[in-house]
């Protein structure tokens, strides 16, 4: 359903628009964000790559974005998982990764991971 919605939004606004769907509680006071310096982005990207390499379930890191907000960094990324995993199993693996990167990078306020089945 999320892929369908994203495709429809892109068809309405153009294929170069960036669309992310992720279900979270409504936040009334949202922070504006801006991109980070290349060095900081590369540090976080390399860390994510290392964490995925250590995982038996997560693969194909892509669509990485790091935004600076008043609350701290927001890290967004996509990865692939085996389609045989349950939603619960995927959430556990992704939650563990999110915790690990936030411990190692205290400036990260929020991590949004999109795990999609390997096609």
N, C-alpha and C positions, 0 to 999 in steps of 0.2 A: 504494500500500500504506500509506503514511504517513497519507494522508487517511482511509482506511478505519479504521485504528487509532485516530486522533484522534476520529473520529465515534463509534466504539464506546465509547471511554473517556467521552466526553461523555454518551452515552446511559446509561451506568452511574452516573455521578456527578452528572449535571445539566448542562444547557446553558450555565450561567454559569461553569463551571470553565475555567481557562486550561490548554490542552494544547499543548506544543511537542515535536515529535520532531526530533531532529537526531543523526546518527551521529557520535560522537566517541570517542576512546580512553577507556577506563574511568579515572576519576580517583578514587582512594581518599579523598584528603583534599579534600573539596568545601567551598567557602566558603558560609556563609549570606550572604544579601544582603537589602538593604532599598532601598526607593525613594529617589530623589534629590530634591533641592529642585526646584521647578517651573522656576526660572531655568536650572538646569543641564540639565534635560530639554529645555527649549525651545531652548537653544543647540545641543545635539547634534542635535535634530530639524531645525532650520533648516539645519545643515551637511549632514545627510543629504539633505534636499530639494534643496539646491544641487548636491550631487554627482550625484544622480539626474537633475536637469535637464540636466547636462552630458553625460550618457550617452545614446548612441543606442539602447542595448539595454534599459536598466532603466526601469521605469515604476511608477506607482501604489504609492508608499510607504504602508505601513499596519502596524498592530499593532506600534508602536514601544514598547519598554520599555527603561529604563535602571535598572540595579541597582548599588548600591554594595556591594562585598565587601571583605574584608580584603586581597585581592590587587589591587584596583582596580575600575574600572567594567566592567560587562558590558552591552553594547548588543545588543539583539535587535530585529530588524525583518523585515518581509515586504515583498516587492516582486514585480512582474510582469515577465515577459520574453516575447519573441516565441516561440511554440511551435516555430518552425523552427530555433531555435538548438540546437546540440548541448550535451550535459551539460558537455563540456570547455569550450566557449565561454562558457557561463553561469558556470562556476567561475572562469574567467579574469577576467571582468568583475567578478564579486562580490569576488574576492580583491583586485583592484586598488582597488576602493572601500574595502574593509576596511583595506588598507594606508594609503590616503590619510587616512582619518578618524583612524586611530591615530597617524599622524605629527602631525596638527594638534591632537590631544587626547591628550597623553602619559599622562594618567590612565586611559585606556581600556586595560584588561587583555585583554579578549576581545570579539570581535564575532561574533555569530551571525546570519547572513543567510539567510532562507528565500526563495528565488526560485521562483516558481510561474508556470506558463504563463498568458498572457492568455487568458481564456475567451471 
